[in-house]
Amino acid sequence: METMKMYIDGAFRESSNHEWSKVTNPANEEVVGQVPKGTQEDVDLAVAAAKAALPAWSSIEPKERKAYLEKVLAGIRAQGDYLAELISMEFGAAITFAQKAHIPLSINELKTTLAEFDQYEFETYEDTALVTKDPVGVVACITPWNYPLNQIQRKLTPALLAGNTVVVKPASFTPLTALAFAKIFDDAGIPKGVVNFVTGSGSTVGDYLAKHEDVNCISFTGSTEVGAGLYEAAGPTIKRLVLELGGKSAMVYLEGGDLDYAIDKTMGTVYNNQGQTCTALTRLLVPESMLEEVEEKLLAYYQDHIVIGDPADPKTTVGPMVSQAQKDIVLDYIDKGKAAGAKLLVGGKGVGPGYFVEPTIFTHVTNDMTIAREEIFGPVLCVITYKTVEEAVQIANDSDYGLSGAVVGPKDKAKKVALQLKTGNVFVNDGPRSAKAPFGGFKQSGLGRENGLYGIDDYVELKAVFL
């Protein structure tokens, strides 16, 4: 069993109340670790340490801050296998997906930002003004459980490069990965107080951290419901908010495109990570005349790719939900889909022991159904038909969310459709993701952007000095 301590002011320590929280493997419900049950006193210590470290950290040369992050990058590379094992054990991701997606994603994004960082200008001139980019201050990073390493990396990298200090509150379900990451920072020699990790519940640690008077910025990734509540936490002291929230992304398939590729890409996002991915393409829009062919291809894909089982087994492609509560939520949505009259093509059942849910495909879904409108955060795909391309665009945009999307079809037509989608990212055919490009959402999918130099802009204040 892994026993890890929180990281405050350059030291690993227990909580002030000396109590512990258990970490459970969602595949077998066995306790696999324990971490300190953080308190408000622990938050105060962490924020005070970050505040005290801010003047020195913000005043060193940007290249020196970059050098520390280069050591962190080397640490992730060296600890990659161990981190993947922790992610699989406490979150439930298939070990092959943890190794081939979770860890490389963190490495690539961090490496790319560091490679671009020398181009970032902290001082520019506009007519008679010297315009400077100053750090915001102490940043509270409140992170989710679905990508327990990279969601922290995406916040710490730009915040630290910009000269801020940080306090991380990792998700309660996946604290082991977070504290292993803290050890990498410690091994890199990061000055004490610059990076702090406080484990504990959202109600005790997260809420208090978000409202703390000495926190200048809240960077949160998670549900839209919780993100909306952070406006209240930020209000009294006018904290900056960086929010990456929910999604209900659409894959728009256009006749004449590569249907096999569209299905492969869509289904990969739905069953990888058990559908617990904010950018998952959970609405597949297809021409009405092609529905029968699409159903046949989806069933064939399911037969060839879906293997539910122990996430530690390299043959497994679908692990469990992160918790019993999440399993119950997904099964409840599946029941709602059935009750609304959608056709259950395949899946739809809970599997145990453990928190498993069969990947589920509904067809004959209309965009007004609950399963088509709300983020399920599980392996559930909704297939929706359209008659015209104009209708497809209207359906895709008829959502409270706007985080990601995709279009597969003849190149020019697909690009034209992509430009009409109201969403932060759109993939056209096999266009590859770039870690230099901004990531973030429209509408209720959030505020701000992550990745590359775009991510740093959320963690600086602009000042004009007239000379």
C-alpha positions as CSV (number, residue, x, y, z in Angstrom):
1,M,0.0,0.0,0.0
2,E,1.3,3.4,-1.0
3,T,1.5,6.0,1.9
4,M,2.3,9.5,0.7
5,K,2.4,12.8,2.5
6,M,1.4,16.3,1.3
7,Y,4.0,18.7,0.2
8,I,4.2,22.2,1.8
9,D,7.0,24.7,1.9
10,G,9.5,22.2,0.5
11,A,8.8,19.4,2.9
12,F,6.6,16.3,2.9
13,R,4.3,16.2,6.0
14,E,1.2,14.8,7.6
15,S,-1.9,16.9,8.0
16,S,-2.3,19.1,11.1
17,N,-4.9,16.7,12.4
18,H,-2.8,13.6,11.7
19,E,-5.7,11.9,10.0
20,W,-5.6,9.9,6.7
21,S,-7.8,9.3,3.7
22,K,-7.8,5.9,2.0
23,V,-7.3,5.5,-1.8
24,T,-9.3,2.7,-3.4
25,N,-8.7,0.8,-6.6
26,P,-11.9,1.2,-8.6
27,A,-11.4,-2.1,-10.4
28,N,-11.5,-4.3,-7.3
29,E,-12.5,-1.9,-4.5
30,E,-9.4,-2.7,-2.5
31,V,-7.5,0.0,-0.5
32,V,-4.2,0.7,-2.3
33,G,-2.9,3.8,-0.5
34,Q,-3.5,6.6,2.0
35,V,-2.8,10.3,2.0
36,P,-3.2,13.0,4.6
37,K,-6.7,14.3,5.2
38,G,-5.9,18.0,4.8
39,T,-7.3,20.8,6.9
40,Q,-7.9,24.5,6.6
41,E,-4.8,25.0,8.7
42,D,-2.8,23.0,6.1
43,V,-4.2,25.3,3.4
44,D,-3.1,28.4,5.4
45,L,0.4,27.0,5.7
46,A,0.6,26.2,2.0
47,V,-0.7,29.6,0.9
48,A,1.6,31.4,3.3
49,A,4.5,29.5,1.9
50,A,3.5,30.3,-1.6
51,K,3.1,34.0,-0.7
52,A,6.5,34.1,1.0
53,A,8.2,32.5,-2.0
54,L,6.6,34.7,-4.6
55,P,9.0,37.7,-4.5
56,A,12.1,35.6,-5.0
57,W,10.6,33.3,-7.6
58,S,9.1,36.1,-9.7
59,S,12.3,38.1,-9.7
60,I,14.6,35.4,-11.1
61,E,15.3,35.3,-14.8
62,P,12.7,33.4,-16.9
63,K,15.4,31.1,-18.2
64,E,16.1,30.1,-14.6
65,R,12.5,29.2,-14.1
66,K,12.6,27.2,-17.3
67,A,15.6,25.3,-16.1
68,Y,13.7,24.0,-13.1
69,L,10.8,22.9,-15.4
70,E,13.3,21.1,-17.7
71,K,14.4,19.0,-14.6
72,V,10.7,18.3,-14.0
73,L,10.3,17.1,-17.6
74,A,13.3,14.8,-17.1
75,G,11.7,13.5,-13.9
76,I,8.4,12.6,-15.7
77,R,10.3,10.8,-18.3
78,A,12.3,8.8,-15.7
79,Q,9.3,8.0,-13.7
80,G,6.9,7.4,-16.5
81,D,6.3,3.7,-15.9
82,Y,5.7,4.3,-12.2
83,L,3.3,7.2,-12.8
84,A,1.3,5.1,-15.4
85,E,1.0,2.3,-12.8
86,L,-0.4,4.8,-10.2
87,I,-2.8,6.2,-12.7
88,S,-4.1,2.8,-13.7
89,M,-4.3,1.6,-10.0
90,E,-6.1,4.6,-8.4
91,F,-8.1,5.9,-11.4
92,G,-8.7,2.7,-13.4
93,A,-7.4,3.6,-16.8
94,A,-6.2,0.7,-18.9
95,I,-2.5,0.4,-18.3
96,T,-1.8,0.5,-22.0
97,F,-3.7,3.8,-22.3
98,A,-2.0,5.2,-19.2
99,Q,1.4,4.3,-20.8
100,K,0.6,5.4,-24.3
101,A,-1.6,8.5,-23.7
102,H,-1.5,9.9,-20.1
103,I,2.3,10.0,-19.8
104,P,3.2,11.0,-23.4
105,L,0.6,13.7,-23.3
106,S,2.2,15.3,-20.2
107,I,5.7,15.0,-21.7
108,N,4.8,16.4,-25.1
109,E,2.8,19.4,-23.7
110,L,5.5,20.3,-21.2
111,K,8.3,19.8,-23.7
112,T,6.5,21.9,-26.3
113,T,5.8,24.8,-23.9
114,L,9.5,24.9,-22.8
115,A,10.7,24.8,-26.4
116,E,8.4,27.8,-27.2
117,F,9.1,29.7,-24.0
118,D,12.1,31.6,-25.2
119,Q,9.8,33.4,-27.6
120,Y,7.6,34.7,-24.9
121,E,8.0,38.4,-24.4
122,F,7.6,39.7,-20.8
123,E,8.3,43.3,-22.0
124,T,7.3,45.1,-25.2
125,Y,6.9,48.7,-26.3
126,E,3.7,50.3,-27.5
127,D,4.4,53.8,-28.6
128,T,5.5,55.6,-25.4
129,A,4.6,52.7,-23.1
130,L,6.7,49.9,-21.8
131,V,4.2,47.0,-21.5
132,T,5.2,44.4,-18.9
133,K,3.7,41.0,-18.1
134,D,3.8,40.5,-14.3
135,P,2.8,37.3,-12.5
136,V,-0.7,37.3,-11.0
137,G,0.6,36.0,-7.7
138,V,-0.5,32.9,-5.7
139,V,-2.4,30.5,-7.9
140,A,-4.8,27.9,-6.5
141,C,-4.8,24.9,-8.9
142,I,-7.8,22.7,-8.3
143,T,-7.5,19.6,-10.5
144,P,-9.7,16.6,-11.5
145,W,-9.2,12.9,-11.4
146,N,-9.6,12.0,-15.1
147,Y,-6.1,12.9,-16.2
148,P,-4.4,13.2,-12.7
149,L,-0.9,14.0,-14.0
150,N,-1.5,16.1,-17.1
151,Q,-4.3,18.3,-15.7
152,I,-1.8,19.4,-13.0
153,Q,1.0,19.8,-15.5
154,R,-1.2,22.0,-17.7
155,K,-1.6,24.5,-14.8
156,L,1.8,24.4,-13.1
157,T,3.9,24.8,-16.3
158,P,2.5,28.1,-17.4
159,A,1.8,29.5,-13.9
160,L,5.4,28.8,-12.8
161,L,7.0,30.0,-16.0
162,A,5.1,33.3,-15.7
163,G,6.6,33.7,-12.2
164,N,3.7,32.7,-10.0
165,T,3.8,30.4,-7.0
166,V,1.1,27.7,-6.6
167,V,-0.9,25.6,-4.3
168,V,-2.4,22.4,-5.8
169,K,-5.5,20.7,-4.5
170,P,-5.6,17.4,-6.4
171,A,-8.7,15.3,-6.8
172,S,-9.5,13.1,-3.8
173,F,-9.8,10.0,-6.0
174,T,-6.3,10.3,-7.5
175,P,-3.9,11.9,-4.9
176,L,-1.2,9.3,-5.3
177,T,-0.3,10.4,-8.8
178,A,-0.3,14.1,-7.7
179,L,2.0,13.5,-4.7
180,A,4.4,11.4,-6.9
181,F,4.4,14.5,-9.2
182,A,5.2,16.6,-6.1
183,K,8.2,14.4,-5.5
184,I,9.5,15.1,-9.0
185,F,9.4,18.8,-8.2
186,D,11.2,18.3,-5.0
187,D,13.8,16.2,-6.7
188,A,14.2,19.0,-9.3
189,G,15.3,21.3,-6.4
190,I,12.3,23.7,-6.8
191,P,12.8,26.5,-4.1
192,K,10.6,25.8,-1.1
193,G,7.2,27.3,-1.1
194,V,7.0,27.7,-4.9
195,V,5.0,24.5,-5.4
196,N,2.7,23.1,-2.7
197,F,0.3,20.1,-2.7
198,V,-2.5,19.8,-0.2
199,T,-4.6,16.7,-0.2
200,G,-8.1,16.5,1.2
201,S,-11.8,16.8,0.4
202,G,-13.2,19.5,-1.9
203,S,-15.6,20.7,0.8
204,T,-12.8,21.2,3.4
205,V,-9.7,22.0,1.4
206,G,-10.8,23.0,-2.1
207,D,-13.5,25.4,-1.1
208,Y,-11.3,27.1,1.6
209,L,-8.4,27.3,-0.8
210,A,-10.6,28.9,-3.5
211,K,-11.9,31.6,-1.1
212,H,-8.5,32.3,0.6
213,E,-7.8,36.0,0.7
214,D,-4.2,35.5,-0.2
215,V,-5.0,33.5,-3.4
216,N,-4.9,35.7,-6.5
217,C,-6.1,33.3,-9.2
218,I,-8.2,30.1,-9.2
219,S,-7.3,27.7,-12.0
220,F,-9.9,24.9,-12.1
221,T,-10.6,21.9,-14.3
222,G,-13.8,20.0,-13.6
223,S,-17.6,20.1,-14.0
224,T,-19.4,23.2,-15.2
225,E,-21.6,23.1,-12.1
226,V,-18.6,23.5,-9.8
227,G,-16.9,26.0,-12.1
228,A,-20.0,28.2,-11.9
229,G,-19.8,28.1,-8.1
230,L,-16.3,29.4,-8.2
231,Y,-17.5,32.8,-9.4
232,E,-18.9,33.2,-5.8
233,A,-15.5,32.2,-4.3
234,A,-13.6,34.6,-6.6
235,G,-16.0,37.5,-6.1
236,P,-15.1,39.1,-2.7
237,T,-11.4,39.5,-3.6
238,I,-11.9,39.7,-7.4
239,K,-9.7,36.7,-8.1
240,R,-8.8,35.8,-11.7
241,L,-10.6,32.6,-12.9
242,V,-9.2,30.1,-15.4
243,L,-11.8,27.4,-16.0
244,E,-11.7,24.3,-18.2
245,L,-15.2,22.8,-17.8
246,G,-17.5,20.2,-19.4
247,G,-18.1,19.2,-22.9
248,K,-20.7,17.5,-25.2
249,S,-18.6,17.4,-28.3
250,A,-19.9,16.4,-31.8
251,M,-18.3,14.4,-34.5
252,V,-19.9,15.5,-37.8
253,Y,-19.6,12.9,-40.5
254,L,-20.1,14.2,-44.0
255,E,-21.1,11.9,-46.9
256,G,-18.0,11.1,-49.0
257,G,-15.7,11.1,-46.0
258,D,-13.9,8.1,-44.5
259,L,-16.6,6.6,-42.4
260,D,-14.3,3.9,-40.9
261,Y,-12.0,6.7,-39.7
262,A,-14.9,8.7,-38.3
263,I,-16.1,5.7,-36.3
264,D,-12.6,4.8,-35.2
265,K,-11.8,8.3,-33.9
266,T,-15.2,8.7,-32.3
267,M,-15.3,5.4,-30.5
268,G,-11.7,5.8,-29.3
269,T,-12.6,9.0,-27.4
270,V,-15.7,7.3,-26.0
271,Y,-14.1,4.1,-24.6
272,N,-10.6,5.3,-23.9
273,N,-10.4,6.5,-20.3
274,Q,-13.8,4.9,-19.9
275,G,-15.3,8.0,-21.5
276,Q,-14.1,10.1,-18.6
277,T,-12.7,12.7,-20.9
278,C,-14.1,16.3,-21.3
279,T,-13.3,16.3,-25.0
280,A,-14.9,12.9,-25.8
281,L,-16.9,13.0,-29.1
282,T,-20.1,11.7,-27.5
283,R,-22.4,12.9,-30.2
284,L,-21.9,11.3,-33.7
285,L,-23.9,13.1,-36.4
286,V,-24.5,11.1,-39.6
287,P,-26.7,11.5,-42.7
288,E,-30.1,10.0,-42.1
289,S,-29.7,7.8,-45.2
290,M,-26.6,6.1,-43.8
291,L,-27.8,5.1,-40.3
292,E,-28.1,1.4,-41.0
293,E,-24.5,1.3,-42.4
294,V,-23.3,3.3,-39.4
295,E,-24.9,0.9,-37.0
296,E,-23.3,-2.1,-38.7
297,K,-19.9,-0.5,-38.5
298,L,-20.3,0.5,-34.9
299,L,-21.2,-3.0,-33.9
300,A,-18.2,-4.4,-35.8
301,Y,-15.9,-1.9,-34.2
302,Y,-17.3,-2.8,-30.7
303,Q,-16.7,-6.5,-31.3
304,D,-13.1,-5.9,-32.4
305,H,-12.0,-3.4,-29.8
306,I,-13.9,-3.5,-26.6
307,V,-12.3,-5.6,-23.8
308,I,-13.6,-4.9,-20.3
309,G,-11.4,-6.1,-17.5
310,D,-8.6,-5.5,-15.0
311,P,-6.9,-2.3,-16.0
312,A,-3.5,-3.8,-15.1
313,D,-4.0,-6.3,-17.9
314,P,-2.4,-5.1,-21.1
315,K,-5.2,-6.7,-23.1
316,T,-7.8,-4.6,-21.4
317,T,-9.2,-1.5,-23.3
318,V,-12.0,-0.5,-20.9
319,G,-11.4,-0.2,-17.2
320,P,-13.9,0.9,-14.4
321,M,-15.5,4.2,-13.6
322,V,-13.5,6.1,-11.0
323,S,-16.1,5.5,-8.2
324,Q,-19.4,3.8,-7.4
325,A,-21.0,7.3,-7.5
326,Q,-19.8,7.8,-11.1
327,K,-20.9,4.4,-12.1
328,D,-24.4,5.1,-10.7
329,I,-24.5,8.4,-12.6
330,V,-23.7,6.8,-15.9
331,L,-26.2,4.0,-15.4
332,D,-28.8,6.5,-14.5
333,Y,-28.2,8.4,-17.8
334,I,-28.4,5.1,-19.7
335,D,-31.8,4.5,-18.1
336,K,-32.9,8.0,-19.2
337,G,-31.8,7.3,-22.7
338,K,-34.0,4.1,-22.8
339,A,-36.9,5.9,-21.3
340,A,-36.7,8.7,-23.9
341,G,-37.0,6.2,-26.7
342,A,-33.5,6.0,-28.0
343,K,-32.4,2.7,-29.4
344,L,-29.9,0.8,-27.3
345,L,-27.6,-0.6,-29.9
346,V,-25.1,-2.3,-27.6
347,G,-23.9,-2.2,-24.0
348,G,-25.9,-0.5,-21.3
349,K,-25.1,-2.6,-18.2
350,G,-23.1,-2.3,-15.1
351,V,-20.5,-4.9,-14.5
352,G,-19.0,-6.0,-11.2
353,P,-17.2,-6.4,-8.9
354,G,-15.7,-3.0,-9.3
355,Y,-17.2,0.1,-10.9
356,F,-17.4,-1.1,-14.5
357,V,-20.0,0.1,-17.1
358,E,-20.2,-1.5,-20.5
359,P,-19.5,1.0,-23.3
360,T,-22.9,1.9,-24.6
361,I,-24.2,3.1,-28.0
362,F,-27.6,4.7,-28.5
363,T,-29.0,5.4,-32.0
364,H,-32.2,7.1,-33.0
365,V,-31.2,9.9,-30.6
366,T,-32.6,13.4,-31.0
367,N,-30.7,16.4,-29.8
368,D,-33.4,17.4,-27.2
369,M,-32.9,14.1,-25.2
370,T,-31.1,14.4,-21.9
371,I,-28.4,12.0,-23.0
372,A,-27.6,14.3,-26.0
373,R,-27.5,17.5,-23.9
374,E,-25.8,16.7,-20.6
375,E,-22.3,15.6,-20.1
376,I,-22.4,12.0,-18.9
377,F,-18.7,11.5,-18.4
378,G,-18.8,7.8,-19.1
379,P,-18.6,5.5,-22.2
380,V,-21.9,6.5,-23.8
381,L,-22.2,7.5,-27.5
382,C,-25.3,9.1,-29.0
383,V,-25.8,8.7,-32.7
384,I,-28.0,11.6,-34.2
385,T,-29.1,11.8,-37.8
386,Y,-29.4,14.8,-40.0
387,K,-30.9,15.6,-43.5
388,T,-28.7,18.5,-44.6
389,V,-25.3,19.8,-43.8
390,E,-26.9,23.0,-42.5
391,E,-28.9,20.9,-40.1
392,A,-25.8,19.1,-39.0
393,V,-24.1,22.4,-38.1
394,Q,-27.2,23.5,-36.3
395,I,-27.4,20.3,-34.2
396,A,-23.7,20.4,-33.4
397,N,-24.0,24.0,-32.2
398,D,-27.2,23.4,-30.3
399,S,-25.4,22.7,-27.0
400,D,-24.6,24.6,-23.8
401,Y,-21.0,23.4,-24.3
402,G,-18.3,24.2,-26.8
403,L,-15.0,22.5,-25.9
404,S,-14.1,20.2,-28.8
405,G,-15.4,18.7,-32.0
406,A,-14.5,17.0,-35.2
407,V,-15.5,16.8,-38.9
408,V,-14.8,14.0,-41.3
409,G,-15.6,14.5,-44.9
410,P,-14.3,15.9,-48.2
411,K,-11.5,18.3,-47.2
412,D,-13.0,21.6,-48.4
413,K,-16.5,20.8,-47.2
414,A,-15.2,19.6,-43.8
415,K,-13.1,22.7,-43.3
416,K,-16.1,24.9,-44.1
417,V,-18.2,23.0,-41.5
418,A,-15.4,23.2,-38.9
419,L,-15.2,26.9,-39.2
420,Q,-18.9,27.2,-38.4
421,L,-18.7,25.1,-35.2
422,K,-18.8,27.1,-32.0
423,T,-16.2,25.2,-30.1
424,G,-12.6,25.8,-28.9
425,N,-11.0,22.9,-30.8
426,V,-12.1,21.2,-34.0
427,F,-10.3,18.3,-35.7
428,V,-10.7,18.0,-39.5
429,N,-10.2,14.5,-40.8
430,D,-6.9,13.2,-39.6
431,G,-5.5,16.6,-38.7
432,P,-3.1,16.1,-35.7
433,R,-3.3,17.9,-32.4
434,S,-0.6,20.4,-31.7
435,A,0.6,21.2,-28.2
436,K,1.4,24.7,-29.4
437,A,-2.2,25.5,-30.1
438,P,-4.6,26.9,-27.5
439,F,-7.0,24.5,-25.7
440,G,-10.2,25.7,-24.0
441,G,-13.9,26.2,-24.5
442,F,-16.7,28.4,-25.7
443,K,-19.9,28.9,-23.8
444,Q,-20.2,26.8,-20.6
445,S,-17.0,24.9,-21.4
446,G,-14.9,27.5,-19.6
447,L,-12.7,30.6,-19.6
448,G,-9.1,31.0,-20.7
449,R,-6.8,28.8,-22.7
450,E,-4.2,26.2,-22.0
451,N,-1.1,24.9,-23.8
452,G,1.9,26.6,-25.4
453,L,2.4,30.3,-25.1
454,Y,-1.3,30.8,-25.0
455,G,-1.5,29.2,-21.6
456,I,1.0,31.6,-20.0
457,D,-1.2,34.6,-20.9
458,D,-3.8,33.5,-18.3
459,Y,-1.3,33.8,-15.5
460,V,0.1,37.3,-16.1
461,E,-1.1,40.9,-15.5
462,L,-0.4,43.6,-18.0
463,K,1.1,46.8,-16.9
464,A,1.8,49.9,-19.0
465,V,4.7,52.2,-17.9
466,F,4.8,55.4,-19.8
467,L,8.3,56.7,-20.5
